[in-house]
Amino acid sequence: MGNISTPRVTCSYLNSYLGRNVLIVGKVMELRGDEAIVDADGNITVHLNREAHLSKGNGVQVIGKVNPDLSIKALTTLDLGTEVDFTLANTVVEISHQHPEVFHS
């Protein structure tokens, strides 16, 4: 994917990134065919690609494009397993938005 900016976001930041690539860390709440519901401080619908191999209840990292309906078209997904500190992941999002000069290109 080269040098694509992928700011870390949670559900509450999606409106600010319409049409842009973002990185989300959350918990897989549901799997429905080619869609997943991911809780990243709020539920997000993620449209999965064929390479996605996720498990309900596991953490996931999603890099994808924010659609107008605030769903995500996944470019890449990574199953993070069950030992994810979601509080820490959300804190990193908040800090990255407080200090964008450090985290966003």
Backbone atoms as SQL, in Angstrom:
CREATE TABLE atoms (id INTEGER PRIMARY KEY, chain TEXT, resi INTEGER, resn TEXT, atom TEXT, x REAL, y REAL, z REAL);
INSERT INTO atoms VALUES
  (1, 'A', 1, 'MET', 'N', 0.814, -1.185, 0.000),
  (2, 'A', 1, 'MET', 'CA', 0.000, 0.000, 0.000),
  (3, 'A', 1, 'MET', 'C', 0.863, 1.256, 0.000),
  (4, 'A', 2, 'GLY', 'N', 2.131, 1.100, 0.152),
  (5, 'A', 2, 'GLY', 'CA', 3.007, 2.250, 0.053),
  (6, 'A', 2, 'GLY', 'C', 2.902, 3.182, 1.239),
  (7, 'A', 3, 'ASN', 'N', 2.962, 4.477, 0.973),
  (8, 'A', 3, 'ASN', 'CA', 2.988, 5.492, 2.019),
  (9, 'A', 3, 'ASN', 'C', 1.617, 6.145, 2.175),
  (10, 'A', 4, 'ILE', 'N', 0.604, 5.359, 2.544),
  (11, 'A', 4, 'ILE', 'CA', -0.752, 5.863, 2.717),
  (12, 'A', 4, 'ILE', 'C', -0.949, 6.233, 4.175),
  (13, 'A', 5, 'SER', 'N', -1.448, 7.445, 4.423),
  (14, 'A', 5, 'SER', 'CA', -1.728, 7.880, 5.784),
  (15, 'A', 5, 'SER', 'C', -2.948, 7.121, 6.306),
  (16, 'A', 6, 'THR', 'N', -2.807, 6.511, 7.467),
  (17, 'A', 6, 'THR', 'CA', -3.913, 5.778, 8.080),
  (18, 'A', 6, 'THR', 'C', -4.023, 6.173, 9.548),
  (19, 'A', 7, 'PRO', 'N', -4.664, 7.309, 9.824),
  (20, 'A', 7, 'PRO', 'CA', -4.812, 7.717, 11.213),
  (21, 'A', 7, 'PRO', 'C', -5.627, 6.697, 11.994),
  (22, 'A', 8, 'ARG', 'N', -5.284, 6.529, 13.261),
  (23, 'A', 8, 'ARG', 'CA', -6.036, 5.642, 14.153),
  (24, 'A', 8, 'ARG', 'C', -7.311, 6.357, 14.568),
  (25, 'A', 9, 'VAL', 'N', -8.446, 5.651, 14.470),
  (26, 'A', 9, 'VAL', 'CA', -9.726, 6.240, 14.848),
  (27, 'A', 9, 'VAL', 'C', -10.581, 5.224, 15.596),
  (28, 'A', 10, 'THR', 'N', -11.584, 5.754, 16.258),
  (29, 'A', 10, 'THR', 'CA', -12.663, 4.953, 16.825),
  (30, 'A', 10, 'THR', 'C', -13.942, 5.384, 16.130),
  (31, 'A', 11, 'CYS', 'N', -15.043, 4.783, 16.514),
  (32, 'A', 11, 'CYS', 'CA', -16.332, 5.067, 15.884),
  (33, 'A', 11, 'CYS', 'C', -16.654, 6.561, 15.867),
  (34, 'A', 12, 'SER', 'N', -16.372, 7.255, 16.940),
  (35, 'A', 12, 'SER', 'CA', -16.750, 8.667, 17.039),
  (36, 'A', 12, 'SER', 'C', -15.992, 9.584, 16.084),
  (37, 'A', 13, 'TYR', 'N', -14.892, 9.142, 15.516),
  (38, 'A', 13, 'TYR', 'CA', -14.104, 9.961, 14.598),
  (39, 'A', 13, 'TYR', 'C', -14.422, 9.718, 13.118),
  (40, 'A', 14, 'LEU', 'N', -15.236, 8.728, 12.804),
  (41, 'A', 14, 'LEU', 'CA', -15.442, 8.348, 11.403),
  (42, 'A', 14, 'LEU', 'C', -15.949, 9.495, 10.538),
  (43, 'A', 15, 'ASN', 'N', -16.862, 10.324, 11.066),
  (44, 'A', 15, 'ASN', 'CA', -17.401, 11.454, 10.295),
  (45, 'A', 15, 'ASN', 'C', -16.316, 12.365, 9.749),
  (46, 'A', 16, 'SER', 'N', -15.219, 12.478, 10.445),
  (47, 'A', 16, 'SER', 'CA', -14.132, 13.376, 10.041),
  (48, 'A', 16, 'SER', 'C', -13.240, 12.778, 8.961),
  (49, 'A', 17, 'TYR', 'N', -13.454, 11.508, 8.606),
  (50, 'A', 17, 'TYR', 'CA', -12.547, 10.827, 7.680),
  (51, 'A', 17, 'TYR', 'C', -13.271, 10.194, 6.497),
  (52, 'A', 18, 'LEU', 'N', -14.414, 10.740, 6.091),
  (53, 'A', 18, 'LEU', 'CA', -15.155, 10.197, 4.956),
  (54, 'A', 18, 'LEU', 'C', -14.259, 10.125, 3.722),
  (55, 'A', 19, 'GLY', 'N', -14.257, 8.961, 3.079),
  (56, 'A', 19, 'GLY', 'CA', -13.477, 8.770, 1.868),
  (57, 'A', 19, 'GLY', 'C', -11.989, 8.584, 2.084),
  (58, 'A', 20, 'ARG', 'N', -11.556, 8.542, 3.330),
  (59, 'A', 20, 'ARG', 'CA', -10.129, 8.401, 3.630),
  (60, 'A', 20, 'ARG', 'C', -9.840, 7.047, 4.266),
  (61, 'A', 21, 'ASN', 'N', -8.585, 6.668, 4.227),
  (62, 'A', 21, 'ASN', 'CA', -8.149, 5.433, 4.871),
  (63, 'A', 21, 'ASN', 'C', -7.880, 5.694, 6.346),
  (64, 'A', 22, 'VAL', 'N', -8.278, 4.731, 7.177),
  (65, 'A', 22, 'VAL', 'CA', -8.087, 4.824, 8.621),
  (66, 'A', 22, 'VAL', 'C', -7.643, 3.469, 9.155),
  (67, 'A', 23, 'LEU', 'N', -7.161, 3.472, 10.397),
  (68, 'A', 23, 'LEU', 'CA', -6.805, 2.246, 11.095),
  (69, 'A', 23, 'LEU', 'C', -7.677, 2.162, 12.340),
  (70, 'A', 24, 'ILE', 'N', -8.329, 1.032, 12.519),
  (71, 'A', 24, 'ILE', 'CA', -9.221, 0.813, 13.651),
  (72, 'A', 24, 'ILE', 'C', -8.782, -0.441, 14.380),
  (73, 'A', 25, 'VAL', 'N', -8.740, -0.378, 15.714),
  (74, 'A', 25, 'VAL', 'CA', -8.554, -1.560, 16.546),
  (75, 'A', 25, 'VAL', 'C', -9.825, -1.713, 17.356),
  (76, 'A', 26, 'GLY', 'N', -10.441, -2.895, 17.263),
  (77, 'A', 26, 'GLY', 'CA', -11.685, -3.141, 17.984),
  (78, 'A', 26, 'GLY', 'C', -11.916, -4.621, 18.193),
  (79, 'A', 27, 'LYS', 'N', -13.084, -4.930, 18.720),
  (80, 'A', 27, 'LYS', 'CA', -13.458, -6.309, 19.013),
  (81, 'A', 27, 'LYS', 'C', -14.532, -6.766, 18.037),
  (82, 'A', 28, 'VAL', 'N', -14.347, -7.945, 17.458),
  (83, 'A', 28, 'VAL', 'CA', -15.321, -8.509, 16.523),
  (84, 'A', 28, 'VAL', 'C', -16.541, -8.970, 17.332),
  (85, 'A', 29, 'MET', 'N', -17.664, -8.305, 17.105),
  (86, 'A', 29, 'MET', 'CA', -18.891, -8.621, 17.835),
  (87, 'A', 29, 'MET', 'C', -19.762, -9.611, 17.061),
  (88, 'A', 30, 'GLU', 'N', -19.805, -9.453, 15.731),
  (89, 'A', 30, 'GLU', 'CA', -20.608, -10.328, 14.872),
  (90, 'A', 30, 'GLU', 'C', -19.900, -10.530, 13.549),
  (91, 'A', 31, 'LEU', 'N', -20.138, -11.689, 12.948),
  (92, 'A', 31, 'LEU', 'CA', -19.690, -11.978, 11.587),
  (93, 'A', 31, 'LEU', 'C', -20.917, -12.396, 10.788),
  (94, 'A', 32, 'ARG', 'N', -21.151, -11.708, 9.660),
  (95, 'A', 32, 'ARG', 'CA', -22.291, -12.001, 8.793),
  (96, 'A', 32, 'ARG', 'C', -21.811, -12.030, 7.348),
  (97, 'A', 33, 'GLY', 'N', -21.476, -13.203, 6.867),
  (98, 'A', 33, 'GLY', 'CA', -21.003, -13.311, 5.485),
  (99, 'A', 33, 'GLY', 'C', -19.756, -12.476, 5.277),
  (100, 'A', 34, 'ASP', 'N', -19.865, -11.475, 4.399),
  (101, 'A', 34, 'ASP', 'CA', -18.705, -10.637, 4.100),
  (102, 'A', 34, 'ASP', 'C', -18.701, -9.343, 4.912),
  (103, 'A', 35, 'GLU', 'N', -19.420, -9.337, 6.041),
  (104, 'A', 35, 'GLU', 'CA', -19.439, -8.188, 6.932),
  (105, 'A', 35, 'GLU', 'C', -19.113, -8.594, 8.362),
  (106, 'A', 36, 'ALA', 'N', -18.521, -7.657, 9.085),
  (107, 'A', 36, 'ALA', 'CA', -18.275, -7.841, 10.511),
  (108, 'A', 36, 'ALA', 'C', -18.755, -6.592, 11.230),
  (109, 'A', 37, 'ILE', 'N', -19.270, -6.780, 12.419),
  (110, 'A', 37, 'ILE', 'CA', -19.568, -5.661, 13.305),
  (111, 'A', 37, 'ILE', 'C', -18.427, -5.609, 14.310),
  (112, 'A', 38, 'VAL', 'N', -17.724, -4.488, 14.325),
  (113, 'A', 38, 'VAL', 'CA', -16.555, -4.307, 15.172),
  (114, 'A', 38, 'VAL', 'C', -16.859, -3.198, 16.173),
  (115, 'A', 39, 'ASP', 'N', -16.642, -3.493, 17.455),
  (116, 'A', 39, 'ASP', 'CA', -16.809, -2.485, 18.502),
  (117, 'A', 39, 'ASP', 'C', -15.483, -1.769, 18.703),
  (118, 'A', 40, 'ALA', 'N', -15.434, -0.520, 18.271),
  (119, 'A', 40, 'ALA', 'CA', -14.274, 0.340, 18.478),
  (120, 'A', 40, 'ALA', 'C', -14.808, 1.611, 19.140),
  (121, 'A', 41, 'ASP', 'N', -15.167, 1.480, 20.412),
  (122, 'A', 41, 'ASP', 'CA', -15.801, 2.568, 21.160),
  (123, 'A', 41, 'ASP', 'C', -17.108, 2.967, 20.490),
  (124, 'A', 42, 'GLY', 'N', -17.817, 1.968, 19.968),
  (125, 'A', 42, 'GLY', 'CA', -19.065, 2.094, 19.207),
  (126, 'A', 42, 'GLY', 'C', -19.015, 1.100, 18.067),
  (127, 'A', 43, 'ASN', 'N', -20.156, 0.621, 17.623),
  (128, 'A', 43, 'ASN', 'CA', -20.182, -0.404, 16.578),
  (129, 'A', 43, 'ASN', 'C', -19.956, 0.175, 15.187),
  (130, 'A', 44, 'ILE', 'N', -19.111, -0.515, 14.418),
  (131, 'A', 44, 'ILE', 'CA', -18.778, -0.137, 13.048),
  (132, 'A', 44, 'ILE', 'C', -18.996, -1.356, 12.164),
  (133, 'A', 45, 'THR', 'N', -19.689, -1.173, 11.043),
  (134, 'A', 45, 'THR', 'CA', -19.825, -2.238, 10.058),
  (135, 'A', 45, 'THR', 'C', -18.598, -2.218, 9.156),
  (136, 'A', 46, 'VAL', 'N', -17.948, -3.374, 9.049),
  (137, 'A', 46, 'VAL', 'CA', -16.755, -3.503, 8.210),
  (138, 'A', 46, 'VAL', 'C', -17.075, -4.475, 7.082),
  (139, 'A', 47, 'HIS', 'N', -16.916, -4.002, 5.839),
  (140, 'A', 47, 'HIS', 'CA', -17.101, -4.846, 4.657),
  (141, 'A', 47, 'HIS', 'C', -15.764, -5.536, 4.390),
  (142, 'A', 48, 'LEU', 'N', -15.750, -6.844, 4.595),
  (143, 'A', 48, 'LEU', 'CA', -14.515, -7.616, 4.549),
  (144, 'A', 48, 'LEU', 'C', -14.123, -7.994, 3.132),
  (145, 'A', 49, 'ASN', 'N', -12.825, -8.194, 2.926),
  (146, 'A', 49, 'ASN', 'CA', -12.349, -8.744, 1.662),
  (147, 'A', 49, 'ASN', 'C', -12.148, -10.249, 1.828),
  (148, 'A', 50, 'ARG', 'N', -11.798, -10.923, 0.774),
  (149, 'A', 50, 'ARG', 'CA', -11.685, -12.391, 0.807),
  (150, 'A', 50, 'ARG', 'C', -10.537, -12.889, 1.673),
  (151, 'A', 51, 'GLU', 'N', -9.566, -12.037, 1.933),
  (152, 'A', 51, 'GLU', 'CA', -8.417, -12.440, 2.738),
  (153, 'A', 51, 'GLU', 'C', -8.695, -12.378, 4.234),
  (154, 'A', 52, 'ALA', 'N', -9.822, -11.832, 4.639),
  (155, 'A', 52, 'ALA', 'CA', -10.135, -11.654, 6.063),
  (156, 'A', 52, 'ALA', 'C', -10.485, -13.000, 6.697),
  (157, 'A', 53, 'HIS', 'N', -9.818, -13.301, 7.797),
  (158, 'A', 53, 'HIS', 'CA', -10.092, -14.511, 8.575),
  (159, 'A', 53, 'HIS', 'C', -10.189, -14.087, 10.037),
  (160, 'A', 54, 'LEU', 'N', -11.398, -13.718, 10.435),
  (161, 'A', 54, 'LEU', 'CA', -11.620, -13.186, 11.770),
  (162, 'A', 54, 'LEU', 'C', -12.430, -14.163, 12.600),
  (163, 'A', 55, 'SER', 'N', -12.358, -14.000, 13.913),
  (164, 'A', 55, 'SER', 'CA', -13.130, -14.823, 14.839),
  (165, 'A', 55, 'SER', 'C', -13.923, -13.913, 15.769),
  (166, 'A', 56, 'LYS', 'N', -15.175, -14.273, 15.979),
  (167, 'A', 56, 'LYS', 'CA', -16.030, -13.514, 16.876),
  (168, 'A', 56, 'LYS', 'C', -15.410, -13.500, 18.274),
  (169, 'A', 57, 'GLY', 'N', -15.385, -12.322, 18.882),
  (170, 'A', 57, 'GLY', 'CA', -14.826, -12.169, 20.214),
  (171, 'A', 57, 'GLY', 'C', -13.359, -11.777, 20.236),
  (172, 'A', 58, 'ASN', 'N', -12.678, -11.926, 19.112),
  (173, 'A', 58, 'ASN', 'CA', -11.260, -11.559, 19.038),
  (174, 'A', 58, 'ASN', 'C', -11.097, -10.079, 18.709),
  (175, 'A', 59, 'GLY', 'N', -9.925, -9.574, 19.028),
  (176, 'A', 59, 'GLY', 'CA', -9.570, -8.241, 18.599),
  (177, 'A', 59, 'GLY', 'C', -9.201, -8.260, 17.127),
  (178, 'A', 60, 'VAL', 'N', -9.332, -7.108, 16.485),
  (179, 'A', 60, 'VAL', 'CA', -9.001, -7.005, 15.070),
  (180, 'A', 60, 'VAL', 'C', -8.414, -5.631, 14.794),
  (181, 'A', 61, 'GLN', 'N', -7.448, -5.602, 13.888),
  (182, 'A', 61, 'GLN', 'CA', -6.963, -4.341, 13.342),
  (183, 'A', 61, 'GLN', 'C', -7.460, -4.270, 11.908),
  (184, 'A', 62, 'VAL', 'N', -8.125, -3.182, 11.573),
  (185, 'A', 62, 'VAL', 'CA', -8.657, -2.986, 10.227),
  (186, 'A', 62, 'VAL', 'C', -8.045, -1.723, 9.651),
  (187, 'A', 63, 'ILE', 'N', -7.502, -1.833, 8.459),
  (188, 'A', 63, 'ILE', 'CA', -7.142, -0.658, 7.676),
  (189, 'A', 63, 'ILE', 'C', -8.117, -0.630, 6.523),
  (190, 'A', 64, 'GLY', 'N', -8.830, 0.480, 6.392),
  (191, 'A', 64, 'GLY', 'CA', -9.835, 0.551, 5.344),
  (192, 'A', 64, 'GLY', 'C', -10.309, 1.960, 5.096),
  (193, 'A', 65, 'LYS', 'N', -11.181, 2.078, 4.106),
  (194, 'A', 65, 'LYS', 'CA', -11.706, 3.358, 3.656),
  (195, 'A', 65, 'LYS', 'C', -13.071, 3.594, 4.281),
  (196, 'A', 66, 'VAL', 'N', -13.289, 4.820, 4.781),
  (197, 'A', 66, 'VAL', 'CA', -14.566, 5.184, 5.401),
  (198, 'A', 66, 'VAL', 'C', -15.580, 5.529, 4.303),
  (199, 'A', 67, 'ASN', 'N', -16.687, 4.795, 4.291),
  (200, 'A', 67, 'ASN', 'CA', -17.769, 5.010, 3.330),
  (201, 'A', 67, 'ASN', 'C', -18.702, 6.117, 3.814),
  (202, 'A', 68, 'PRO', 'N', -19.514, 6.692, 2.912),
  (203, 'A', 68, 'PRO', 'CA', -20.463, 7.745, 3.308),
  (204, 'A', 68, 'PRO', 'C', -21.421, 7.332, 4.424),
  (205, 'A', 69, 'ASP', 'N', -21.749, 6.039, 4.522),
  (206, 'A', 69, 'ASP', 'CA', -22.648, 5.569, 5.585),
  (207, 'A', 69, 'ASP', 'C', -21.891, 5.237, 6.868),
  (208, 'A', 70, 'LEU', 'N', -20.606, 5.622, 6.935),
  (209, 'A', 70, 'LEU', 'CA', -19.711, 5.412, 8.081),
  (210, 'A', 70, 'LEU', 'C', -19.341, 3.953, 8.306),
  (211, 'A', 71, 'SER', 'N', -19.584, 3.109, 7.304),
  (212, 'A', 71, 'SER', 'CA', -19.044, 1.749, 7.339),
  (213, 'A', 71, 'SER', 'C', -17.622, 1.825, 6.792),
  (214, 'A', 72, 'ILE', 'N', -16.905, 0.721, 6.889),
  (215, 'A', 72, 'ILE', 'CA', -15.511, 0.661, 6.430),
  (216, 'A', 72, 'ILE', 'C', -15.380, -0.412, 5.362),
  (217, 'A', 73, 'LYS', 'N', -14.747, -0.067, 4.250),
  (218, 'A', 73, 'LYS', 'CA', -14.376, -1.062, 3.246),
  (219, 'A', 73, 'LYS', 'C', -12.957, -1.497, 3.584),
  (220, 'A', 74, 'ALA', 'N', -12.823, -2.728, 4.098),
  (221, 'A', 74, 'ALA', 'CA', -11.526, -3.209, 4.571),
  (222, 'A', 74, 'ALA', 'C', -10.546, -3.388, 3.417),
  (223, 'A', 75, 'LEU', 'N', -9.344, -2.869, 3.606),
  (224, 'A', 75, 'LEU', 'CA', -8.236, -3.140, 2.701),
  (225, 'A', 75, 'LEU', 'C', -7.405, -4.284, 3.263),
  (226, 'A', 76, 'THR', 'N', -7.128, -4.218, 4.575),
  (227, 'A', 76, 'THR', 'CA', -6.435, -5.304, 5.264),
  (228, 'A', 76, 'THR', 'C', -7.062, -5.493, 6.645),
  (229, 'A', 77, 'THR', 'N', -7.016, -6.724, 7.108),
  (230, 'A', 77, 'THR', 'CA', -7.466, -7.034, 8.467),
  (231, 'A', 77, 'THR', 'C', -6.437, -7.949, 9.109),
  (232, 'A', 78, 'LEU', 'N', -6.315, -7.824, 10.429),
  (233, 'A', 78, 'LEU', 'CA', -5.395, -8.657, 11.174),
  (234, 'A', 78, 'LEU', 'C', -6.081, -9.097, 12.449),
  (235, 'A', 79, 'ASP', 'N', -6.277, -10.405, 12.609),
  (236, 'A', 79, 'ASP', 'CA', -6.861, -10.948, 13.834),
  (237, 'A', 79, 'ASP', 'C', -5.828, -10.811, 14.941),
  (238, 'A', 80, 'LEU', 'N', -6.206, -10.123, 16.034),
  (239, 'A', 80, 'LEU', 'CA', -5.279, -9.858, 17.132),
  (240, 'A', 80, 'LEU', 'C', -5.445, -10.819, 18.301),
  (241, 'A', 81, 'GLY', 'N', -6.381, -11.764, 18.198),
  (242, 'A', 81, 'GLY', 'CA', -6.590, -12.722, 19.279),
  (243, 'A', 81, 'GLY', 'C', -7.419, -12.138, 20.401),
  (244, 'A', 82, 'THR', 'N', -7.307, -12.751, 21.579),
  (245, 'A', 82, 'THR', 'CA', -8.171, -12.388, 22.697),
  (246, 'A', 82, 'THR', 'C', -7.496, -11.497, 23.740),
  (247, 'A', 83, 'GLU', 'N', -6.216, -11.304, 23.647),
  (248, 'A', 83, 'GLU', 'CA', -5.485, -10.551, 24.678),
  (249, 'A', 83, 'GLU', 'C', -5.234, -9.110, 24.247),
  (250, 'A', 84, 'VAL', 'N', -6.279, -8.393, 23.866),
  (251, 'A', 84, 'VAL', 'CA', -6.145, -7.016, 23.407),
  (252, 'A', 84, 'VAL', 'C', -6.605, -6.076, 24.518),
  (253, 'A', 85, 'ASP', 'N', -5.811, -5.071, 24.797),
  (254, 'A', 85, 'ASP', 'CA', -6.176, -4.041, 25.767),
  (255, 'A', 85, 'ASP', 'C', -6.876, -2.912, 24.991),
  (256, 'A', 86, 'PHE', 'N', -8.210, -2.976, 24.938),
  (257, 'A', 86, 'PHE', 'CA', -8.969, -2.002, 24.164),
  (258, 'A', 86, 'PHE', 'C', -8.920, -0.611, 24.789),
  (259, 'A', 87, 'THR', 'N', -8.766, -0.545, 26.095),
  (260, 'A', 87, 'THR', 'CA', -8.616, 0.755, 26.755),
  (261, 'A', 87, 'THR', 'C', -7.346, 1.435, 26.267),
  (262, 'A', 88, 'LEU', 'N', -6.265, 0.682, 26.184),
  (263, 'A', 88, 'LEU', 'CA', -5.007, 1.217, 25.674),
  (264, 'A', 88, 'LEU', 'C', -5.155, 1.644, 24.211),
  (265, 'A', 89, 'ALA', 'N', -5.798, 0.807, 23.398),
  (266, 'A', 89, 'ALA', 'CA', -5.989, 1.135, 21.982),
  (267, 'A', 89, 'ALA', 'C', -6.767, 2.442, 21.830),
  (268, 'A', 90, 'ASN', 'N', -7.817, 2.629, 22.632),
  (269, 'A', 90, 'ASN', 'CA', -8.606, 3.855, 22.566),
  (270, 'A', 90, 'ASN', 'C', -7.813, 5.059, 23.061),
  (271, 'A', 91, 'THR', 'N', -6.959, 4.855, 24.064),
  (272, 'A', 91, 'THR', 'CA', -6.113, 5.933, 24.567),
  (273, 'A', 91, 'THR', 'C', -5.131, 6.387, 23.496),
  (274, 'A', 92, 'VAL', 'N', -4.572, 5.446, 22.750),
  (275, 'A', 92, 'VAL', 'CA', -3.652, 5.802, 21.659),
  (276, 'A', 92, 'VAL', 'C', -4.382, 6.650, 20.619),
  (277, 'A', 93, 'VAL', 'N', -5.635, 6.310, 20.319),
  (278, 'A', 93, 'VAL', 'CA', -6.424, 7.110, 19.374),
  (279, 'A', 93, 'VAL', 'C', -6.568, 8.532, 19.902),
  (280, 'A', 94, 'GLU', 'N', -6.959, 8.667, 21.145),
  (281, 'A', 94, 'GLU', 'CA', -7.159, 10.000, 21.724),
  (282, 'A', 94, 'GLU', 'C', -5.871, 10.821, 21.711),
  (283, 'A', 95, 'ILE', 'N', -4.767, 10.203, 22.101),
  (284, 'A', 95, 'ILE', 'CA', -3.479, 10.915, 22.111),
  (285, 'A', 95, 'ILE', 'C', -3.059, 11.291, 20.699),
  (286, 'A', 96, 'SER', 'N', -3.298, 10.410, 19.737),
  (287, 'A', 96, 'SER', 'CA', -2.909, 10.719, 18.353),
  (288, 'A', 96, 'SER', 'C', -3.698, 11.894, 17.798),
  (289, 'A', 97, 'HIS', 'N', -4.923, 12.091, 18.273),
  (290, 'A', 97, 'HIS', 'CA', -5.720, 13.229, 17.815),
  (291, 'A', 97, 'HIS', 'C', -5.379, 14.508, 18.585),
  (292, 'A', 98, 'GLN', 'N', -4.837, 14.372, 19.773),
  (293, 'A', 98, 'GLN', 'CA', -4.382, 15.537, 20.529),
  (294, 'A', 98, 'GLN', 'C', -3.045, 16.050, 19.995),
  (295, 'A', 99, 'HIS', 'N', -2.260, 15.152, 19.385),
  (296, 'A', 99, 'HIS', 'CA', -0.941, 15.489, 18.876),
  (297, 'A', 99, 'HIS', 'C', -0.780, 14.999, 17.427),
  (298, 'A', 100, 'PRO', 'N', -1.589, 15.529, 16.492),
  (299, 'A', 100, 'PRO', 'CA', -1.555, 15.029, 15.113),
  (300, 'A', 100, 'PRO', 'C', -0.205, 15.234, 14.425),
  (301, 'A', 101, 'GLU', 'N', 0.550, 16.226, 14.857),
  (302, 'A', 101, 'GLU', 'CA', 1.854, 16.473, 14.225),
  (303, 'A', 101, 'GLU', 'C', 2.814, 15.314, 14.434),
  (304, 'A', 102, 'VAL', 'N', 2.582, 14.512, 15.458),
  (305, 'A', 102, 'VAL', 'CA', 3.433, 13.364, 15.742),
  (306, 'A', 102, 'VAL', 'C', 2.932, 12.115, 15.018),
  (307, 'A', 103, 'PHE', 'N', 1.602, 11.951, 14.930),
  (308, 'A', 103, 'PHE', 'CA', 1.026, 10.702, 14.470),
  (309, 'A', 103, 'PHE', 'C', 0.507, 10.692, 13.038),
  (310, 'A', 104, 'HIS', 'N', 0.126, 11.829, 12.482),
  (311, 'A', 104, 'HIS', 'CA', -0.487, 11.853, 11.146),
  (312, 'A', 104, 'HIS', 'C', 0.439, 12.542, 10.164),
  (313, 'A', 105, 'SER', 'N', 0.494, 11.951, 8.971),
  (314, 'A', 105, 'SER', 'CA', 1.311, 12.599, 7.936),
  (315, 'A', 105, 'SER', 'C', 0.422, 13.299, 6.933);
